[in-house]
Amino acid sequence: MKYISTRGQSPAKTFTEILLAGLAPDGGLYLPEEYPQVTRAELDAWRTLSYADLAYAVLSKFATDIPAADLQAIVARTYTADIYNNGRADSDFSQITPLRTLVPGVHILELSNGPTLAFKDMAMQLLGNLFEYALDKQHQELNILGATSGDTGSAAEYAMRGKRGIRVFMLSPNGKMSAFQRAQMYSLQDENIHNIAINGMFDDAQDMVKAVSNDHAYKAAHKIGTVNSINWGRVSAQIVYYFKGYFAATQSNDEQVAFSVPSGNFGNICAGHIARMMGLPIGQLILATNENDVLDEFFRTGAYRPRGTDHTYQTSSPSMDISKASNFERFVYDLVGRDGEKVREFWSRVDAASSTDTAAFDIKGSDCWHELAKFKFSSGKSTHLDRLKTIRELWEEYGVMVDPHTADGLKVGLEQRRPGLPLICLETALPAKFEETIVEALGRKPERPESMMGIEELPQKVEVMDADVMQLKAFISAHIPN
Ligand SMILES: *Cc1c(COP(=O)(O)O)cnc(C)c1O
């Protein structure tokens, strides 16, 4: 299996070759040359597999250059009931991603039982083990540099802690995260984890990461890498739980289901799209946005109007406050019939778009618009008031507490589902991470899993720094042994 770029101008690479890479050299994103197909016999055999065995079955179709026994060992130590057990009440951790049924035909797929209580752990934990494996083989080291406003940074740190050959330098805005989020990251005492609190906003931290990454000489000399959401390894790991959720919600492989996905960077739902392209019987993929509704607008009208940061709202589902979804290009590549030239044309207009009033591209009335229906997407939007209402209704009717992002997915999923299709709503985080909104909705604090009790009291390890790139570079250099 080789990987090609969505812009069609980069040489094909293997899975391990792109594992530590970001964008392709032509600025595109990597995708498999062809999606591997799952036969009916395979689907039947996979139905009863454990999560780790299913992950092996799916991933061995993508990571064809990793020896079978090695890949099997990697997934076996990634997807264990120890790692995906945060002590939350009444979950079946042996399933890794247990399915919770609200009423017959409406389910929540629990993806937040990992160490940081968000679905990002599902992919990041695998990435940590894959990185360690690949670096070991190449006798290489990697220094991961990133900026976070919450979920991604903590998931990366918990995945990379204690890993041979890997160091993490994670920037966060000083004093801008919740006490819980700060404690989650800063209480890690591992020698290879470095938390850096920047006196500024998230964007300042992000700009510093970009400045270091654009200094190609420094980047190469210091073996700097990233783990952002375009990483193919992350997308491929997320395909697995679509299969797992499908098997849990159905009796036979003749049935179809709908998935509802709270979306930001389009990484999670992109994995669902690929699972469907592989042959998983998904009848509907429902994309949910919050007030930042660029993608909802596209799927409803065909117009793609990415907004600038000044038109990106801060909402109570903050991990979806995104107006330029980085993985969307992967879907558009399939939509335009895998025509790299067409993608280059579209994205040259995206990059040039300066106003939010005009669409960067609009497929209404073109062949693409007719093609779009084949991909089975529906979409909708959920606002702060919808979120509060959904959280309240779930709590009052079922005694189930959901976080604000999952609430967005439930609201849009219930609204958009086709009658007759079982609905599987992906849970992207636990309510414990978003205490303020839960208190606003329910007048009470969310339960906190045992593993997170009292973490605010633990000693913290963090370097406070001004938004100064020179200082950051000096810090990184000083913490890499020669
Ligand atoms: C990252 C994240 C999302 C958005 O997922 P994408 O893959 O970026 O679409 C939704 N909810 C939570 C809690 C997240 O952390």
The ligand as an ORCA input file, in Angstrom:
! r2SCAN-3c Opt
* xyz 0 1
  C     -10.928     17.266     18.617
  C     -12.309     17.251     19.143
  C     -13.441     17.325     18.303
  C     -13.336     17.527     16.812
  O     -12.796     16.420     16.138
  P     -12.198     16.579     14.657
  O     -11.525     15.291     14.377
  O     -11.229     17.732     14.735
  O     -13.329     16.863     13.734
  C     -14.699     17.225     18.891
  N     -14.851     17.099     20.230
  C     -13.793     17.015     21.059
  C     -14.030     16.880     22.523
  C     -12.485     17.097     20.555
  O     -11.438     17.031     21.398
*
